[in-house]
């Protein structure tokens, strides 16, 4: 059996089983390709090169076993392989962290944020760093900055430390533990990145099993994001300006919660950034805008 034939077979099984996607892939074919290539010990971008190659029997069985696990457990593929890719960069993951998929990664990779920065941008904070993927991508995007990754979860920070080490960035990324901005009390930053828990209570109740397999605290915040999902974001925006230098900006991801965000912060002037998911899921706030809305 060739690689492409095995992928098509696995894709059909995933489709028939009705699994949900959204943890690095959006459809059955891409998910099957991920699992098959992983089973063959091939990089996830190698499909074009190996599509017509014959799959060794042992690798075929590994792939079929992975698909069986994916269907039976409804765990995201990243938890089965122990790895996820974001903007072409591999990251170590396990059940201690959500699977990295932040749209802020696109803004880092395509330079969307660069226009708001300057040569004085030296200190970057990745708040709610999770497995450290945004901290790593920020350090890669701007080689002259120092990055602090902060998270309430010590389990998440343990995984983040693996990724900082994996990408050789231990001298430029510092990881700290704490609740929100309390983790960096007394410090100011030139740029704050934050993909916080923002899933509202109704959305949490409707999530498929694949998302339920992730740490609930990282999705909605301490088991309850509130009816509007803004429970973490309210204190964050109330305190953020005190942790920002004069020209600093805060880049915040809120997913599909824009109506709740605008209802919660009607006086806040936000700049909405374009992403592949639309122009209403990631926003940028200046220090001046935050102070004006107080």
C-alpha positions as CSV (number, residue, x, y, z in Angstrom):
1,X,0.0,0.0,0.0
2,X,1.3,3.4,-0.9
3,X,1.3,6.4,1.6
4,X,-1.5,8.2,-0.2
5,X,-3.6,5.0,-0.3
6,X,-3.1,4.5,3.4
7,X,-4.0,8.1,4.1
8,X,-7.2,7.9,2.1
9,X,-8.1,4.7,3.9
10,X,-7.5,6.3,7.3
11,X,-9.3,9.4,6.2
12,X,-12.4,7.4,5.3
13,X,-12.4,5.7,8.8
14,X,-12.1,9.1,10.6
15,X,-14.9,10.6,8.5
16,X,-17.1,7.6,9.1
17,X,-16.5,7.7,12.8
18,X,-17.5,11.4,13.0
19,X,-14.5,12.6,15.0
20,X,-14.1,16.3,15.5
21,X,-11.2,18.4,14.3
22,X,-9.7,21.7,15.2
23,X,-6.4,20.8,16.9
24,X,-4.0,21.5,14.0
25,X,-6.2,20.1,11.2
26,X,-9.7,21.0,10.0
27,X,-10.6,17.8,8.1
28,X,-10.2,14.0,8.0
29,X,-7.7,13.9,5.2
30,X,-5.2,16.2,6.9
31,X,-5.6,14.4,10.2
32,X,-5.0,11.1,8.5
33,X,-1.9,12.4,6.8
34,X,-0.6,13.6,10.2
35,X,-1.0,10.2,11.7
36,X,0.3,8.2,8.8
37,X,3.4,10.4,8.4
38,X,4.1,10.3,12.1
39,X,3.8,6.5,12.1
40,X,6.4,6.5,9.2
41,X,8.7,8.9,11.2
42,X,8.3,11.4,8.4
43,X,7.9,15.2,8.9
44,X,4.4,16.5,8.5
45,X,5.4,18.5,5.4
46,X,6.8,15.4,3.6
47,X,3.6,14.2,2.0
48,X,4.4,15.4,-1.5
49,X,7.8,13.7,-1.5
50,X,6.6,10.3,-0.1
51,X,3.0,10.1,-1.4
52,X,3.7,7.2,-3.8
53,X,6.2,5.4,-1.6
54,X,5.3,1.9,-0.2
55,X,4.4,1.9,3.5
56,X,6.4,-0.7,5.5
57,X,4.2,-3.2,7.2
58,X,5.2,-2.1,10.7
59,X,4.5,1.6,9.9
60,X,1.1,0.7,8.4
61,X,0.1,-1.1,11.6
62,X,1.3,1.9,13.7
63,X,-0.8,4.2,11.6
64,X,-3.9,2.0,11.8
65,X,-3.4,1.7,15.6
66,X,-3.2,5.5,15.9
67,X,-6.4,5.9,14.0
68,X,-8.1,3.3,16.2
69,X,-7.0,5.2,19.3
70,X,-8.1,8.5,17.7
71,X,-11.6,7.1,17.1
72,X,-11.9,5.2,20.4
73,X,-10.6,7.9,22.8
74,X,-11.5,11.1,20.9
75,X,-8.2,12.5,22.1
76,X,-6.6,15.1,19.8
77,X,-4.0,13.6,17.4
78,X,-1.3,15.8,19.1
79,X,-1.8,13.9,22.4
80,X,-1.3,10.6,20.5
81,X,1.9,11.7,18.8
82,X,3.2,14.0,21.6
83,X,3.8,16.8,19.1
84,X,2.0,19.6,17.3
85,X,3.1,22.1,14.7
86,X,2.3,25.8,14.6
87,X,3.5,28.0,11.7
88,X,5.7,25.1,10.6
89,X,7.5,24.9,14.0
90,X,7.2,21.6,16.0
91,X,6.2,21.7,19.7
92,X,6.1,19.1,22.4
93,X,2.6,18.6,23.8
94,X,0.7,16.4,26.2
95,X,-2.5,16.5,28.2
96,X,-1.0,19.1,30.6
97,X,-1.5,21.8,28.0
98,X,-4.0,22.6,25.3
99,X,-2.9,21.9,21.7
100,X,-1.3,25.0,20.4
101,X,-3.4,26.7,17.7
102,X,-3.4,30.4,18.6
103,X,-4.2,32.8,15.7
104,X,-1.6,35.2,17.3
105,X,1.0,32.9,15.7
106,X,-0.1,34.0,12.3
107,X,0.3,37.7,13.4
108,X,3.8,36.9,14.5
109,X,4.7,35.0,11.3
110,X,3.3,37.4,8.8
111,X,4.6,40.6,10.5
112,X,1.1,42.0,11.3
113,X,2.3,43.3,14.7
114,X,5.6,44.7,13.4
115,X,4.2,48.1,12.5
116,X,3.3,48.7,16.1
117,X,6.8,47.9,17.4
118,X,10.2,49.8,17.2
119,X,13.8,49.3,18.0
120,X,12.9,50.0,21.6
121,X,10.8,46.8,21.8
122,X,13.0,44.7,24.1
123,X,10.7,43.0,26.6
124,X,7.9,40.8,25.5
125,X,5.4,39.0,27.7
126,X,3.5,35.9,26.6
127,X,0.7,35.7,29.2
128,X,-1.0,32.3,29.5
129,X,1.9,30.8,27.7
130,X,0.7,27.2,27.9
131,X,3.2,25.0,26.1
132,X,5.3,28.1,25.3
133,X,4.6,28.1,21.6
134,X,3.9,31.8,21.3
135,X,6.9,32.7,23.4
136,X,9.1,30.6,21.2
137,X,7.6,32.1,18.0
138,X,8.1,35.6,19.3
139,X,11.7,34.9,20.2
140,X,12.2,33.5,16.6
141,X,10.4,36.5,15.0
142,X,12.4,39.1,16.9
143,X,16.0,37.9,17.6
144,X,16.8,40.9,19.8
145,X,14.0,40.7,22.4
146,X,13.8,38.9,25.7
147,X,10.6,37.0,26.3
148,X,8.8,36.1,29.5
149,X,6.3,33.3,29.4
150,X,3.8,33.3,32.3
151,X,1.2,30.8,33.3
152,X,-0.8,29.8,36.4
153,X,-0.3,26.1,35.7
154,X,3.0,24.6,36.8
155,X,2.2,21.6,34.7
156,X,1.9,23.8,31.6
157,X,5.2,25.5,32.4
158,X,6.9,22.1,32.7
159,X,5.9,21.5,29.1
160,X,6.9,25.0,28.0
161,X,10.3,24.4,29.5
162,X,10.7,21.4,27.2
163,X,9.9,23.6,24.2
164,X,12.2,26.4,25.2
165,X,15.0,23.9,25.5
166,X,14.0,22.1,22.3
167,X,14.5,25.3,20.3
168,X,17.6,26.4,22.1
169,X,16.1,29.6,23.5
170,X,16.8,29.2,27.2
171,X,19.0,32.3,27.3
172,X,16.2,34.5,25.8
173,X,13.0,33.0,27.3
174,X,12.2,33.1,31.0
175,X,9.2,31.1,32.4
176,X,7.4,32.4,35.5
177,X,4.5,31.0,37.5
178,X,1.6,33.1,38.7
179,X,-2.1,34.2,38.3
180,X,-2.4,36.6,35.4
181,X,-0.3,39.7,35.7
182,X,0.5,38.9,39.3
183,X,3.2,36.6,37.8
184,X,5.1,39.7,36.6
185,X,4.3,42.1,39.4
186,X,6.4,45.3,39.2
187,X,7.5,44.7,35.6
188,X,6.7,46.6,32.4
189,X,6.8,45.2,28.9
190,X,6.9,46.7,25.3
191,X,4.6,44.0,24.0
192,X,2.1,41.7,25.7
193,X,0.8,38.7,23.9
194,X,-2.2,36.8,25.4
195,X,-4.3,33.9,24.3
196,X,-6.3,33.6,27.5
197,X,-9.1,31.3,28.6
198,X,-12.2,32.9,27.0
199,X,-14.7,30.1,26.2
200,X,-18.1,31.1,27.7
201,X,-20.2,28.8,29.8
202,X,-22.7,27.9,27.0
203,X,-19.9,27.2,24.5
204,X,-18.0,25.0,27.0
205,X,-21.1,22.9,27.5
206,X,-21.3,22.3,23.8
207,X,-17.7,21.4,23.1
208,X,-17.0,17.9,21.5
209,X,-15.0,15.3,23.4
210,X,-11.7,16.3,21.6
211,X,-11.8,19.7,23.3
212,X,-13.0,18.2,26.6
213,X,-9.8,16.2,26.6
214,X,-7.8,19.5,27.1
215,X,-7.3,21.2,30.4
216,X,-10.5,23.0,31.2
217,X,-8.7,25.8,33.0
218,X,-6.9,26.8,29.8
219,X,-10.1,27.0,27.8
220,X,-12.5,28.8,30.2
221,X,-10.4,29.8,33.2
222,X,-10.5,28.0,36.6
223,X,-13.4,25.7,35.5
224,X,-15.7,28.6,34.9
225,X,-15.1,31.4,32.4
226,X,-18.4,33.0,33.3
227,X,-21.4,33.4,31.2
228,X,-19.6,35.6,28.7
229,X,-16.1,34.1,28.9
230,X,-14.6,37.5,30.0
231,X,-13.8,36.6,33.7
232,X,-10.0,36.4,33.0
233,X,-10.0,39.3,30.6
234,X,-11.7,41.9,32.8
235,X,-8.9,42.1,35.4
236,X,-6.3,41.7,32.7
237,X,-7.4,44.8,30.9
238,X,-7.9,46.7,34.1
239,X,-4.3,46.1,35.1
240,X,-2.5,45.8,31.8
241,X,-1.5,49.5,31.3
242,X,0.4,49.4,34.6
243,X,2.6,46.7,33.0
244,X,3.2,48.4,29.7
245,X,5.8,51.0,28.6
246,X,4.5,54.2,27.0
247,X,4.4,52.8,23.4
248,X,3.6,49.3,24.3
249,X,0.7,47.3,22.8
250,X,-1.3,44.3,23.9
251,X,-2.3,41.6,21.4
252,X,-5.3,39.6,22.6
253,X,-7.1,36.6,21.2
254,X,-10.8,36.1,22.0
255,X,-11.9,33.6,19.4
256,X,-15.6,33.8,18.6
257,X,-16.4,36.0,21.6
258,X,-16.3,39.5,19.9
259,X,-20.0,40.3,20.8
260,X,-19.3,39.4,24.5
261,X,-16.0,41.4,24.4
262,X,-17.6,44.5,23.0
263,X,-20.5,44.3,25.5
264,X,-18.0,44.0,28.3
265,X,-15.7,46.8,27.1
266,X,-17.9,49.3,25.2
267,X,-15.5,52.2,25.6
268,X,-12.4,50.4,24.6
269,X,-10.9,51.3,21.2
270,X,-9.5,48.2,19.7
271,X,-7.7,47.5,16.4
272,X,-8.9,44.2,14.9
273,X,-6.1,42.2,13.2
274,X,-6.7,40.0,10.1
275,X,-6.2,36.3,10.5
276,X,-7.1,33.2,8.4
277,X,-10.2,32.8,10.7
278,X,-11.4,36.4,10.0
279,X,-10.9,39.9,11.3
280,X,-12.7,39.6,14.6
281,X,-10.8,37.1,16.7
282,X,-7.5,38.8,17.5
283,X,-7.3,42.5,18.6
284,X,-4.6,45.0,19.5
285,X,-4.8,47.5,22.3
286,X,-2.5,50.4,22.9
287,X,-1.6,51.6,26.4
288,X,-3.3,54.9,25.6
289,X,-6.6,53.1,24.7
290,X,-6.5,51.0,27.9
291,X,-5.9,54.1,30.0
292,X,-8.7,56.0,28.3
293,X,-11.2,53.2,28.9
294,X,-10.5,53.1,32.7
